Amino acid sequence: MARELVPDAFWQRVVPLLPPPRPKKKLGRPRADDRAALEAIVFVLRSGIPWEMLPRKQFGLSGMTAWRRLEEWTQAGVWEQLQARLLDELGLRGKVDFSRASIDSSSVRASKRGPFTGPSPTDRAKAGSKHHLLVEAHGLPLTESVTAANVHDTHELFPLVDSVPAVRMPSGQRRFRPAKVHGDKAYASRKNRLGLRLRGIAPRIARPGVESKERLGRYRWVVERTLAWKNQLRRLRVRDERRDDVHFGFLVLGCCVMLLRRLYPDIC
């Protein structure tokens, strides 16, 4: 049986976060249904189709209407709030493990120039962006960011570590600092190790010529798996958005989908 694009469990968590509708400047068609708009957005996220090819008969609204709703909700911070709430739910169930975290990135080609695009060092200098993820011990995405493809991974270590939301744990207390952070040799520097220690985090970053990738990679593989899951959402394989905020909104929404799958593996 095909899975719903927006199951009830998903919708019930989104609807309290939606901002009030923008006031209409003139008479016209009634505002499209919010749930139908969310279904259309998730459909584009999963299928990767252009907005203008969205099947209007299926969703009852045009691709442009769905895009405007995505823009509206992204600017209102809906996806970041949803991610924080989902992490709280998982944390209270004992499913968020802060004993260690892992960090990595993946490059995506950009079909259009825009903010946070640049020549990709892995794709013959074609325009692209990078998706950076920090995940907990089992691969749940804690926080994420987007940069140009030519930005070195090391620059996103502290912005990601410092942006982890405070997650409510089974004890009722909140936690936002992992005990350890694992990273590959791209993050290897004295500055990074010192910065992590000053934050009370033990650095587990591979040192060139000292530690083999096999030794530390036995924990770091979870972030590579999460990046592979992200790429199953076809809209995140290639950046088709000129606007960086809309593209970032898709990335955060994709991480929310992964968190929902951990909560409800049978329906999401």
URJO-V807459 format. One record per pair of residues at least 4 apart in sequence whose C-alpha atoms are under 7 Angstrom apart, sorted by the first residue. I is the first residue (numbers start at 1). J is the second residue. D is the distance in Angstrom with one decimal. If there is no record, write none. Layout:
I&J&D, I&J&D
This chain:
3&267&6.1, 3&268&6.6, 5&39&5.7, 5&42&6.4, 5&43&6.7, 6&10&5.8, 6&11&6.2, 6&39&5.7, 7&11&6.4, 7&267&6.9, 8&12&5.9, 9&13&6.6, 10&14&6.5, 11&15&6.0, 14&18&6.7, 14&82&6.7, 17&78&5.9, 18&73&6.8, 18&78&6.5, 19&76&6.8, 32&61&6.5, 33&37&6.3, 34&38&6.2, 35&39&6.2, 36&40&6.2, 36&59&5.8, 37&41&6.2, 37&66&5.3, 37&69&6.8, 38&42&6.2, 39&43&6.0, 40&44&6.3, 40&59&6.4, 40&66&6.3, 41&45&6.2, 41&66&6.3, 41&70&6.9, 42&46&6.1, 43&47&5.9, 44&48&5.1, 44&49&5.7, 44&235&6.7, 45&233&5.9, 45&234&6.4, 45&235&4.8, 45&250&6.9, 46&233&4.5, 46&234&5.4, 46&235&6.3, 47&233&7.0, 47&234&5.5, 47&235&6.7, 48&234&4.7, 48&235&4.1, 49&53&6.5, 51&63&4.5, 51&64&6.6, 52&63&5.2, 54&62&6.8, 54&63&5.3, 55&59&6.7, 56&60&5.2, 56&61&5.3, 56&62&5.5, 61&65&6.4, 62&66&6.4, 63&67&6.1, 64&68&6.2, 65&69&6.3, 66&70&6.2, 67&71&6.2, 68&72&6.1, 69&73&6.1, 70&74&5.9, 71&75&6.1, 71&246&6.1, 72&76&6.4, 73&77&6.4, 73&78&5.5, 74&78&6.0, 74&79&6.6, 74&246&6.7, 74&249&5.5, 77&81&6.3, 78&82&6.1, 79&83&6.1, 79&249&6.7, 79&252&6.0, 79&253&5.7, 80&84&6.3, 80&252&6.7, 81&85&6.3, 82&86&6.1, 82&256&7.0, 83&87&6.1, 83&256&5.4, 84&88&6.2, 84&165&6.3, 85&89&6.3, 86&90&6.2, 86&259&6.6, 87&91&5.8, 87&167&6.2, 88&92&6.1, 88&167&5.2, 88&168&5.1, 89&93&6.5, 90&94&6.4, 90&95&5.1, 90&96&6.0, 90&263&7.0, 91&95&5.4, 91&96&4.9, 91&167&6.2, 91&168&5.6, 91&169&4.7, 91&170&6.5, 92&168&6.0, 92&169&4.8, 92&170&4.4, 93&170&6.4, 94&169&6.7, 94&170&5.9, 96&136&6.8, 97&136&5.9, 97&137&5.5, 98&136&5.9, 98&137&6.5, 98&178&4.5, 98&179&6.3, 99&137&6.6, 99&178&5.8, 99&179&5.0, 99&180&6.5, 100&136&6.2, 100&137&5.1, 100&178&5.4, 100&179&5.4, 100&180&4.5, 100&181&5.7, 101&134&6.7, 101&135&5.5, 101&136&4.3, 101&137&5.3, 101&178&6.0, 101&180&6.1, 101&181&4.8, 101&182&6.1, 102&134&5.7, 102&135&5.4, 102&136&6.5, 102&181&5.5, 102&182&4.5, 102&183&6.0, 102&220&5.6, 102&223&5.9, 103&133&5.7, 103&134&4.5, 103&135&6.5, 103&182&6.4, 103&183&5.4, 103&223&6.4, 104&132&5.9, 104&133&5.8, 104&134&6.9, 104&183&6.7, 104&223&6.5, 105&130&6.4, 105&131&5.4, 105&132&4.2, 105&133&6.1, 106&130&5.6, 106&131&5.4, 106&132&6.7, 106&227&7.0, 107&128&6.8, 107&129&5.8, 107&130&4.4, 107&131&6.4, 107&149&6.2, 108&128&5.5, 108&129&5.4, 108&130&6.1, 108&237&5.8, 108&238&5.4, 108&239&6.5, 109&127&6.2, 109&128&4.2, 109&129&6.4, 109&238&5.1, 109&239&6.0, 110&117&7.0, 110&127&5.4, 110&128&4.4, 110&129&6.5, 110&238&5.8, 110&239&4.4, 110&240&6.1, 111&239&6.1, 111&240&5.3, 112&240&6.2, 112&241&6.8, 112&242&5.7, 113&117&6.3, 113&127&7.0, 113&242&6.1, 114&242&4.8, 114&243&6.2, 115&243&6.7, 115&244&5.7, 116&129&6.3, 116&146&7.0, 116&147&4.9, 116&148&4.1, 116&244&6.5, 117&127&6.0, 117&128&5.1, 117&129&4.9, 117&147&7.0, 117&148&4.1, 117&149&6.2, 118&127&5.0, 118&128&5.5, 118&129&6.6, 118&148&4.9, 118&149&5.3, 118&150&5.7, 119&125&4.2, 119&126&5.1, 119&127&4.7, 119&128&6.2, 119&149&6.2, 119&150&5.8, 120&124&6.6, 120&125&4.5, 120&126&5.5, 120&127&5.9, 120&128&5.5, 120&149&4.9, 120&150&5.6, 121&125&5.5, 121&150&6.4, 128&148&6.4, 128&149&5.1, 129&146&6.8, 129&147&5.7, 129&148&4.4, 129&149&4.1, 130&146&5.6, 130&147&5.2, 130&148&5.8, 130&149&4.9, 131&145&6.0, 131&146&4.9, 131&147&6.9, 132&144&5.5, 132&145&5.2, 132&146&6.3, 133&141&6.6, 133&143&6.1, 133&144&4.6, 133&145&6.8, 134&141&6.0, 134&142&5.8, 134&143&5.6, 134&144&6.3, 134&160&6.6, 135&139&5.0, 135&140&5.2, 135&141&4.3, 135&142&5.2, 135&223&6.1, 136&140&5.5, 136&141&6.7, 136&142&6.6, 138&222&6.3, 139&222&4.9, 139&223&5.6, 139&226&5.9, 140&259&6.6, 141&255&6.2, 142&164&5.9, 143&160&6.3, 143&163&6.7, 143&164&5.7, 144&160&6.6, 146&248&6.5, 147&151&6.5, 153&186&6.2, 153&187&6.6, 154&186&6.2, 154&187&4.8, 156&160&6.0, 157&161&6.2, 158&162&5.8, 159&163&6.1, 160&164&6.7, 164&176&5.7, 165&176&5.8, 166&174&5.4, 166&175&5.1, 166&176&4.5, 167&174&5.0, 167&175&5.2, 167&176&6.1, 168&172&5.8, 168&173&5.6, 168&174&4.2, 168&175&6.5, 169&173&5.6, 169&174&5.8, 169&175&7.0, 178&201&6.5, 179&201&5.1, 179&202&6.1, 180&201&5.2, 180&202&4.5, 180&203&5.8, 180&204&6.5, 181&201&6.9, 181&202&6.5, 181&203&5.4, 181&204&5.6, 182&203&6.6, 182&204&4.6, 182&205&5.4, 182&220&6.1, 183&187&6.1, 183&204&6.5, 183&205&4.7, 183&206&6.6, 183&220&6.9, 184&205&5.7, 184&206&5.3, 185&205&6.5, 185&206&5.0, 185&207&5.9, 185&208&6.3, 187&205&6.7, 188&192&6.9, 188&205&6.0, 188&206&6.5, 188&207&5.9, 189&193&6.4, 190&194&6.0, 191&195&6.0, 192&196&6.2, 193&197&6.3, 193&203&5.6, 194&198&6.2, 195&199&6.5, 196&200&6.5, 196&201&5.0, 196&202&6.5, 196&203&6.1, 197&201&5.0, 197&202&5.8, 197&203&7.0, 206&211&5.7, 206&213&6.7, 206&216&6.7, 207&211&5.6, 211&215&7.0, 213&217&5.3, 214&218&6.3, 216&220&6.7, 217&221&5.9, 221&225&6.3, 222&226&6.3, 223&227&6.2, 224&228&6.3, 225&229&6.3, 226&230&6.2, 227&231&6.4, 228&232&6.7, 230&236&6.9, 230&254&6.7, 231&236&5.9, 231&237&5.4, 235&239&7.0, 236&251&6.9, 241&246&6.8, 241&247&5.7, 243&247&6.5, 244&248&6.0, 245&249&6.1, 246&250&6.4, 247&251&6.5, 248&252&6.3, 249&253&6.1, 250&254&6.0, 251&255&6.4, 252&256&6.3, 253&257&6.3, 254&258&6.5, 255&259&6.4, 256&260&6.1, 257&261&6.2, 258&262&6.6, 259&263&6.5, 260&264&5.9, 260&268&6.4, 261&265&4.6, 261&268&5.1, 264&268&6.0
